């Protein structure tokens, strides 16, 4: 075995905590990487994975300090470099791809200027050479129109393209080591797959050594040769990807793997109860409403569904599909242009101001990010107490008693009432967020991506809790997510939105089975599976970037693998019921769809 | 609070101390002054610093220390009330504009933009020419001049908070404007608003001092620090403390408030980072 390209020995990073004491956040981490190897750092938030990744660049975040150990890249002792030498080292010999590409690009300069900057800065190439190299990279990363995409500005390309452009930026100076920090976490599944494939081709093609930071085991299984599992800044386990996935030794790795596998909750069929909410022919959007009753920018078109007491409906679609708008319309925040929302058979006024306090109480919203959903300047007690006072008029000791009961319901200690949201962990905040909705004693809870910002294990616990509450309290829930895994795990019924239209709706069991609407099939087959080689087996999908300016009769037409030109782009697709029990919006016959579904598989 | 004080750097402590001193003097100055502000205590004018007259005497032989202490009430008091009016109305209008949005926002914003477009010194001179320079007129005038600036700051802060999910949740609950403004938005913008309040206070002190220096502010026999400088201009040739001391008072108040503001905004930032 040759001398490894990268060697990290006994790395220790310390940070100052609130009390001003220095505590280690990363302890005794050692690993080595051969040239061309990809190592994944995996763990929950707070496990120290990003801290370790940054220390490979000789960098510690403000308040942190690399306090021990050695990092050697090639012949260089990274931690021994002077400030000046570090500047030369970063970008040229080791580069970094961050989670949010939109935050990493300067919106006022062209993509090409920013991608080539690193090479020009370090003098590894002249402008013409750097641009040639950039275009090669654009081509290798499967970006559309590689010759000209560089002339665009960051806002003129899609999120997935920007993420790939950032990879080009990192690779332009041909570094020895690339650090990728959750580069696909913010992307839709259908976009993620293309980005992953592009990354893998380029990294493997150029023989670059890479460190890939992620919390998603299924993604890591596609990318990494070896996996390092971290928890609370300490190494749990390191080994080849195949061994970690098939025979994890550390109990923690085992629990991670268990949480990644979907646990079916809820029923296969919705319970036979009266619908709490019924939505009929709902159309909504932004801007002036035209003479035909369509808003200037329609977001939702002709949506209809019912949610029964104690049941949950999953709403799934990629960003921009209108799923969050649907929650806003049902909650009354955005009045619908057409259609009706019935609460227990009674029509709800479209606008918030016209609804009675009783109607408002019965529908509650829970938002994705508990950081912005909880007022940072109010205590948990005040946050939960307000809806209790507002809807039920309870004050003083009675209110405190109810706050305590709510905290108990979401499995938080009573002492949390005294705290501010900033002092809670992500999972705890999301529980408070949920408790606030429960405080109103609602009939329907609208959950918008409630677990998307959480770690797998914490998210699974929240899903368990929600499922328990749903059954105990007979709540109806609408569960909005971009993650098919989550939706299939918690919902009795699933509705798939594409460009504001409901393209498929059916019971959970139906969504598990082929045939699907072509878009559902794309979603189903884009969710990474927890095994190596899945990415290679997957056929290519057309990303959302190919959408033209004119809206065809079927919005999915440009990306559809079984589209019928001349029909699908001209005639609005009919709603048809498949034998598995789901309704879809498609021109294709069931047999055609079934044939199309076979190669992809569930 | 005590923790915040312990973390202060010396500059912040000095600023707070100066501010506290002048606020105290505005409250009790006339009571602790050794002489009556209008009493001629010595036939000698522009006396230098002495044990008997710590700040010397003025152009009529009045005790300068007593004059400055009496003046504090005018300078600090008028500016404080005017700044409260400016920041208070700016804050309320700003939160209303953010919460209601739409045409209400447009109407308030355009009206105050119109006000901003009038040069403030000119506006002040016209108001004094029309209504005289009584204390209520000065307060109202300064309050109106500095409202649009306070409104701009408060509105932009409130708009950002208003867009956050916790406000949407409160709105979806059916909460009224009072709760949205008072409980949800205000606690999140109060830090920068207070810092802005301090700045407005300083601007108003300087505006009023300037007006008084021109003879258009507080009228004799009463005097604020600006008019004290004006009265004793002749003493400048003799380097008399009578002209320097009120100027020094203005400077110390301005600097003190600025140092205190840094603490206020910086202290809150440190708290947020934790």
Interface residues (C-beta under 8 A of the other chain):
Chain A: X18 X331 X332 X333 X352 X355 X357 X360 X361 X363 X364 X365 X367 X368 X369 X372 X373 X374 X375 X376 X377 X378 X382 X386 X387 X390 X391 X422 X436 X440
Chain B: X164 X165 X166 X168 X169 X170 X171 X172 X173 X174 X175 X179 X183 X184 X187 X188 X274
